[in-house]
Amino acid sequence: MGSFSIWHWLVVLVVVALVFGTKKLRNLGGDLGGAVKGFKQAMNDEQNTSVIEHAVNDTDSVNSKAKHKQ
């Protein structure tokens, strides 16, 4: 009763394919893949931006310390 066998999942897959059609399912898969790809790219862009901002802030603080020593 806990988990379904492979036959249950195959029946579910066939019913879903019959209800929605394979073309709609293929489009849905492509849309979902594009959304995941866009999300990953946005996360990488955000990380790169924060690394650059951190480096700029460190450089500014080093420059200001050097000016105070003079």
C-alpha positions in Angstrom: 0.0 0.0 0.0 3.0 2.3 0.6 4.5 2.8 -2.9 3.2 2.2 -6.3 4.7 -0.4 -8.7 6.0 0.3 -12.1 2.7 -0.8 -13.6 0.7 1.8 -11.7 3.1 4.5 -13.0 2.9 3.2 -16.6 -0.9 3.3 -16.5 -0.8 6.9 -15.1 1.6 7.9 -17.8 -0.7 6.4 -20.6 -3.7 8.1 -19.1 -2.0 11.5 -18.9 -0.7 11.1 -22.5 -4.2 10.3 -23.7 -5.7 13.2 -21.9 -3.2 15.9 -22.7 -1.6 14.6 -25.9 2.1 14.1 -26.4 2.6 17.4 -28.1 1.3 19.4 -25.2 3.4 17.3 -22.8 6.5 17.9 -25.0 5.8 21.7 -24.9 5.3 21.6 -21.2 8.6 19.8 -20.7 10.4 22.3 -22.9 8.8 25.2 -21.0 9.8 23.7 -17.7 13.4 23.1 -18.9 13.6 26.7 -20.1 12.4 28.0 -16.8 14.9 25.9 -14.8 17.7 27.1 -17.2 16.7 30.7 -16.7 16.6 30.3 -13.0 20.1 28.8 -12.8 21.4 31.5 -15.1 19.9 34.2 -12.9 21.4 32.6 -9.8 24.8 32.5 -11.4 24.5 36.2 -12.5 23.5 37.2 -9.0 26.5 35.4 -7.5 28.9 36.9 -10.0 27.5 40.4 -9.3 27.9 40.0 -5.5 31.5 38.7 -5.9 32.3 41.8 -8.1 30.6 44.2 -5.6 32.5 42.6 -2.7 35.8 42.9 -4.6 35.1 46.6 -5.3 34.2 47.3 -1.7 37.5 45.6 -0.6 39.5 47.6 -3.0 37.8 50.9 -1.8 38.5 50.1 1.8 42.2 49.3 1.0 42.5 52.5 -0.9 41.0 54.6 1.9 43.3 52.9 4.5 46.3 53.7 2.2 45.3 57.4 2.0 44.9 57.6 5.8 48.5 56.3 6.3 49.9 59.0 4.1 
